[in-house]
Structures are given as C-alpha cells and as structure tokens.
Amino acid sequence: MQLGTVVGSANGTLKHASLQGRKMLVVQPQGADGRLDGMPLVAVDGVGAGPGQSVMLSSDGRAARALLGDVVTPVRWTIVGIQDA
C-alpha cells in the first residue's frame, strides 16, 4: 500500500482491452512523512477519486484482477481507497 495525491487524469486513444471504460488518474506518491516521494504514476481508479484527493494505491496484482476482472492486464497500480480527512 502506498499513499498518493491525485494530480490529474490520463487519456489514451488506444488502450489495452482490459482498460476500456476505466478511468486512469495521475497520482503523485507520498512517503511515510507525507512529503512527495518519486515521480508521478498512472493508476486505474476503482473508487471514484478526483483531483486533489489523497488516495491509497496498490501494486498488487490481486487488486487489479478484483477491479478489472480475472483477465491478463498490463495494469501495475490501482487506486483502492480514498483517505479520510
């Protein structure tokens, strides 16, 4: 699990079949101290997150399969929760 902040969205004119109809967001990871940690990444949204929200990310393949169905997919990061204020 990793915390991050949604900083934008990503669109693709050509997507893998497992991503059709899915929202992809650009997320800036945060370290344990809340500071920025690394480069932004693209994650598939499974919870309806929006810009500026602090989200929980997972790089576990099971989270991607639970969100997208049991299909072969190139997805690495999924948004699995929104942090309460």
C-alpha positions in Angstrom: 0.0 0.0 0.0 1.2 3.5 -0.8 -0.4 6.9 -0.2 -0.5 9.5 -3.0 -2.3 12.6 -4.2 -4.3 12.7 -7.4 -2.8 15.4 -9.6 -4.5 14.8 -12.9 -6.0 12.4 -15.4 -4.7 10.4 -18.3 -6.4 9.6 -21.5 -5.5 7.2 -24.2 -6.8 6.9 -27.8 -5.5 3.3 -27.9 -5.8 1.2 -24.8 -5.4 -2.4 -23.8 -8.8 -4.2 -23.8 -8.8 -4.5 -20.0 -8.8 -0.7 -19.7 -11.8 0.1 -21.9 -14.2 2.2 -19.9 -11.8 2.7 -17.0 -10.7 6.0 -15.5 -6.9 6.5 -15.3 -5.5 9.1 -12.9 -2.1 10.6 -12.5 -1.0 10.2 -8.8 2.0 11.7 -7.0 3.2 9.2 -4.4 3.9 10.3 -0.8 6.4 9.0 1.7 5.5 8.0 5.3 6.2 11.6 6.3 3.7 13.0 3.8 6.3 14.5 1.5 6.5 13.8 -2.2 8.2 10.6 -3.0 9.3 9.9 -6.6 7.8 10.5 -9.9 4.1 10.7 -10.6 2.5 7.4 -11.9 -0.7 6.4 -13.7 -3.2 4.3 -11.7 -6.6 2.8 -12.6 -9.3 4.3 -10.4 -11.6 1.8 -8.7 -13.2 4.1 -6.1 -14.2 7.4 -7.9 -11.3 9.5 -6.8 -10.8 13.1 -8.0 -8.2 15.8 -8.3 -6.5 16.8 -5.0 -7.7 13.8 -3.1 -5.3 11.6 -1.1 -5.7 8.0 -2.2 -4.4 4.6 -1.3 -2.6 2.8 -4.1 -1.8 -0.9 -4.5 0.7 -2.5 -6.9 -0.6 -6.0 -6.0 -1.9 -7.9 -9.0 -4.9 -9.2 -7.0 -6.2 -5.7 -6.6 -6.0 -5.2 -10.4 -7.8 -8.5 -11.0 -10.5 -7.7 -8.5 -11.1 -4.3 -10.2 -10.8 -5.4 -13.9 -11.9 -9.0 -13.7 -9.8 -12.1 -14.0 -8.1 -11.0 -17.2 -4.5 -10.6 -18.3 -3.7 -6.8 -18.0 -0.7 -4.5 -18.1 -2.0 -2.6 -15.1 0.5 -2.1 -12.3 -1.1 0.5 -10.0 -4.7 0.6 -8.8 -6.5 3.1 -6.5 -8.2 1.1 -3.8 -9.3 3.7 -1.4 -9.7 7.4 -0.5 -8.1 8.7 2.7 -10.4 10.4 5.1 -9.7 14.0 6.1 
